[in-house]
Amino acid sequence: MRVHVMVLAVLLATGAGAVAQTTPPRTTPATKTNTVTTPPATDAKLDGYLKRWETEMRKVQTLSALISRVDKDKVFSTTRKFNGWAQYAKSGSGATAQNLAALELKPDGKTEVAEKIICTGTYLYQFVPAQKEIRVYDLPKPKPGQVSDDSFLGFLFGMKADDAKKRYTLKLANEDKWYIYVDIVPRDKNDKADFVRARLVLNKDNFLPRQLWFEHGNGNEVTWDIPRLQSGVVVDRRIFDKPQAPTGWKLVPVRASTTPPPRVIRQSKQPVVPR
């Protein structure tokens, strides 16, 4: 089962060293009329933004954020909202560098945890409250001197701007006083299985991400919003340790040959009951 994994990879893995812009984006993340069909971007302005983004994200050592997510299910005509937090830390450097991350989400207005993920750099632990399980995935090892090349995870944790343009069709969709809007369409068949198009909204003053919108092949949409994001903060690295299963829960190793680690942020496949 694919999950909303590594929101850090899409919302956190870039940044300068300040609190993200709090003014919300002035336009919706994307519309049907904004579908990108052009070749990889050559626009000088977009190239400049991508290079700046690449430079800034390589500086990141730690990040902490408040986040929200809105899921729109077109089949059942339902909308669900979640609120929570995410933290990220880089461990080591060069070929031995690892990305540590933690994410926790609760349904809007409720106290129980709906989704929780911990990435130790070697393993990914997915909490599944309905089954009282913590599913354990081996993370793929990157080639020497490279970061993980796993869809948006690789894209945002160290893929060079030129490589990103080869893998995705990118277009500078819009910009205003506060934000830069970049439309993203996958070119690789594996990426296309995860999403058909996306839009990344960056804060113009510090290149921190503010919003990421996805559309999947079935028409469902996921919007991540991050009104507060700080880099260079002190992070308690114990939150990235291997979790202990709560009483009544169990750790369930997942064989990579049958179910690979989740690749990108998606809607969970838990049943949605129409309201």
Secondary structure, DSSP 8 states (H G I E B T S, - for coil): ---B--HIIIIIS---SS----S--SS-S--GGG---S-S---HHHHHHHHHHHHHHTT-SEEEEEEEEEEEETTTTEEEEEEEEEEEEEES-GGG-EEEEEEEEEETT--S--EEEEE-SSEEEEEEGGGTEEEEEE-----TT----STHHHHHTT--HHHHHHHEEEEEEEE-SSEEEEEEEE-SHHHHTT-SEEEEEEETTT--EEEEEEE-TTS-EEEEEEEEEEES----GGGGS-----TT-EEEEE-TTTS----SB----S-----
